[in-house]
Amino acid sequence: MLEAKAKPVDVAVGILTRENGDVLLGQRPAGKPYAGYWEFPGGKVEPGEDVFSALQREFVEELGVTIVSAEPWCCVEHVYEHAHVRLYFYISRDWRGEPQSLEGQAFAWQGLVDVTPLLPATIPLLEWLDQLRYARTGS
């Protein structure tokens, strides 16, 4: 297991939301740690790249979607057995294009109920997202 003192890898993570509250989730492909687990799409921030630019690049590369705007939401650090990550979550309701599986990953628009298995670092965020949705819609 990695020690918590290892330098974290910065990761840009996007939460695309539809009017009905559904969010876009991707499934980690075979051969990667936590294969088969669901996650919010995103990827590593490259050297010299800001987080929002990384988010935009990753969504174009993985899903063919252009993020027009997104709000920084929260940052979570998590130490997995294979990596120490610092996840920068952005919420976007403003994008262009329909998601496509450009890297062979499964993806789906889903509500936040019964999404399993979900990456451990993402689990605490589900309640927060549900509270945001409730505050926005009142239901």
N, C-alpha and C positions, 0 to 999 in steps of 0.2 A: 504494500500500500504506500502511496505517496505521502510524504510528510506535508503538513499544512504550511510549512515554511517555503515550499517550492514556489517559485515565481508563477503567479497565475497567468493563464492564457486569456487574453481579452477576446470575447465573442459577442458579435452583434446578433440579436435575436428579434424577429419581427412577429407581432401578433396582428394578423390581418383580421378585421372583424366586419361582419355583415350587419345590415340593419336589424336582423332578427336575433343578433347576439352570437351566432355561430362564429367559430374561429377556424383558421386553417392550420391543420396539423400535418406533419410529415412523419413517415415511419422509417426508422433507421434501417438501412439495408444490411443484408448478410455480410459478414466479414468485418463489420465495425463493432466497437464496444457497444453493448446494449442493443444489439441487433433485434429488430422487431418492436422495440419500444417507440412510443409516439413522442414527438417533441414539436416545439414551435420552430419553424425554419430559420436558418441563419448560418453563420460561420465565423471563422477566425478573422480578426482584424489584422491586416497585413502591416508590416513596418511602414511608418510614414502616412498611414491612412487613418482618417477619423472614423468614429464608430458609425455615424449615419451613412457615410460613403461606403463603408464595408457592408452595411445592411442593404443598400441599393444594389451593390455589385453581386452579393450572394443571391438575392432574389431574381436578378436577371439570369445568372448562371444556372441556378438550380431549378427555377420555375418559370422563367420567361416573363416575369411580372416586373413592371417598373413602379417602384415606390415613389409617389409624387411628394407626399409629406407624411410625417410620423411624429408622434409626441414621445419624448423620452419618458419612460414610466418608472422603472426601478432598476437597481443593480443588485445582483445576488452572487456571492462567491460560494463555490461548492468544490469539495475535494472528492473526486471519484478515485477508484483504484488505479485508473489509467491516466488521470489528468487532474490538475487543479485549474479550474476555470473561473473567470469573472464574467458573468453574463449581463449584458446591457440590453434590457428589454425596451422595445419601442412598440407603441400601439399605432396602427395605421388604419384609417377608414378611407384613404385616398390613394388608390393605385390604378394602374392601367394594365389591361390584359387579363386573360384567364389562365390560372395556373396549369402548367404542363409538367409532366415528369421528365425533365431533361437529363437527370442523372439516375434514372431507373428506380427512384424511390416511390413508394405509395404515398398518397396524400388524400386528405378528406376534409370537407367542411363539417365540423361537429359542434354540438353543444358541449358544455363543460361537465355533463353528467356521464358517468361510466366510461371515461376515457382511460383504458388500461391496455397494456401497461404503459405508464408515463414515466419519463426520466425523473429520477429522484429530485433533482434541483428545481424542477418545475412544479412539483406537487403543492408546495405552500402557496404558490401564486394563484391557484385555481379559486380559492376562497376570495382573494382580493379581486380577481377578475369578475367573479359573480357579484360582489358588492358594487363594483363599478357599473356593471350592466344594470343592476337594480336601481342604482342612483340615477342612471341615464333614462331608463324606461319606466321605472316605478312598478315593475312587475317581476 
